[in-house]
Amino acid sequence: QVQLVESGGGLVRPGGSLSLSCAASGIIFSINPMAWYRQAPGKERELVAAISASSTDYADSVKGRFTISRGNAKNTWFLQMNSLKPEDTAVYYCNAVIRGLSVRAYWGQGTHVTVSS
């Protein structure tokens, strides 16, 4: 059974930084792409950033402030969030398409990020 486990959320002041991490475990042959989504209260879940073998993509609202990267440890990835704004407050979910015994998309459990003074 494949699982995604996130960590790193919390409370931060506007202008501050947070780093989120996601680790995938289970029977995994490959992961592509890896991504981060977020869902703010009363809003739909939206793509924040994604990284594949050939490209990296960001939502316009986070370009220049957030960076998605693969970890040195296998099957891990990160979201570095700088210059955080109150509108970045949301539950952040990691997501990936994983080839294991089957090929499907998986979601993490979500981690809360609150940007407030």
C-alpha positions as CSV (number, residue, x, y, z in Angstrom):
1,Q,0.0,0.0,0.0
2,V,1.5,3.4,-1.0
3,Q,1.3,6.2,1.4
4,L,2.2,9.9,1.3
5,V,3.2,11.6,4.6
6,E,3.6,15.3,4.8
7,S,5.2,17.5,7.4
8,G,6.2,21.1,8.0
9,G,3.0,23.1,8.3
10,G,2.4,25.7,11.0
11,L,1.8,29.3,11.9
12,V,4.0,31.9,10.4
13,R,3.9,35.7,10.2
14,P,3.5,37.5,6.8
15,G,6.8,37.7,5.0
16,G,8.1,34.6,6.7
17,S,9.1,31.2,5.3
18,L,8.0,27.6,5.7
19,S,9.2,24.3,4.2
20,L,6.9,21.4,3.5
21,S,8.1,17.9,2.9
22,C,6.4,14.8,1.5
23,A,7.6,11.2,1.7
24,A,6.2,8.4,-0.3
25,S,6.5,4.8,1.0
26,G,5.4,1.4,-0.2
27,I,5.9,-0.6,-3.4
28,I,7.1,2.2,-5.7
29,F,8.8,1.8,-9.0
30,S,8.6,5.4,-10.1
31,I,7.0,8.7,-9.3
32,N,6.2,11.3,-11.9
33,P,5.0,14.0,-11.5
34,M,5.2,15.2,-7.9
35,A,3.1,18.1,-6.9
36,W,1.6,20.3,-4.1
37,Y,-2.0,21.5,-4.0
38,R,-3.7,23.7,-1.5
39,Q,-7.3,24.3,-0.4
40,A,-8.3,27.5,1.4
41,P,-11.5,27.7,3.5
42,G,-14.5,27.9,1.2
43,K,-12.4,27.5,-2.0
44,E,-11.6,24.7,-4.4
45,R,-8.4,22.8,-4.2
46,E,-5.8,24.3,-6.5
47,L,-2.5,23.3,-7.9
48,V,0.4,25.2,-6.4
49,A,3.5,23.6,-8.0
50,A,4.4,20.4,-9.9
51,I,7.7,18.9,-10.9
52,S,8.2,16.2,-13.6
53,A,11.2,14.7,-15.3
54,S,11.2,17.6,-17.8
55,S,9.5,20.6,-16.3
56,T,8.6,22.6,-13.2
57,D,5.3,24.6,-13.1
58,Y,3.9,27.0,-10.6
59,A,0.6,28.8,-10.0
60,D,0.9,32.4,-11.0
61,S,0.1,33.4,-7.4
62,V,3.2,31.7,-6.0
63,K,5.8,32.3,-8.8
64,G,9.0,33.8,-7.5
65,R,8.1,32.9,-3.9
66,F,7.6,29.1,-3.8
67,T,10.1,26.4,-5.0
68,I,9.3,22.8,-5.5
69,S,12.2,20.3,-5.4
70,R,13.0,16.6,-5.2
71,G,14.8,15.4,-2.2
72,N,18.1,13.6,-2.1
73,A,16.3,10.8,-0.3
74,K,14.4,8.7,-2.7
75,N,10.7,9.3,-3.1
76,T,10.7,12.7,-1.2
77,W,9.9,16.2,-2.4
78,F,9.6,19.6,-0.8
79,L,7.9,22.9,-1.1
80,Q,9.9,25.9,0.1
81,M,7.6,28.8,0.7
82,N,9.1,32.3,1.1
83,S,7.5,35.8,1.4
84,L,4.3,34.2,2.7
85,K,1.1,36.2,2.5
86,P,-2.1,35.8,4.5
87,E,-3.8,34.6,1.3
88,D,-1.4,31.6,1.3
89,T,-3.3,30.3,4.3
90,A,-4.7,26.9,3.4
91,V,-4.4,23.1,3.9
92,Y,-1.5,21.9,1.7
93,Y,-1.6,18.5,0.1
94,C,1.2,16.6,-1.6
95,N,0.2,14.6,-4.6
96,A,1.9,12.2,-7.0
97,V,1.3,9.8,-9.8
98,I,3.0,6.6,-8.6
99,R,3.8,3.5,-10.6
100,G,3.7,0.6,-8.1
101,L,1.6,-2.6,-8.5
102,S,-0.7,-0.2,-10.4
103,V,-0.4,3.3,-11.7
104,R,-2.6,5.9,-9.9
105,A,-2.5,9.2,-8.2
106,Y,-2.1,9.4,-4.4
107,W,-2.7,12.2,-1.9
108,G,-1.2,13.1,1.4
109,Q,-3.3,13.7,4.5
110,G,-2.8,17.5,4.3
111,T,-0.9,19.9,6.5
112,H,-2.2,23.3,7.7
113,V,-0.3,26.5,6.9
114,T,-1.6,29.7,8.5
115,V,-0.1,33.1,7.7
116,S,-1.1,35.7,10.2
117,S,0.3,38.4,12.3
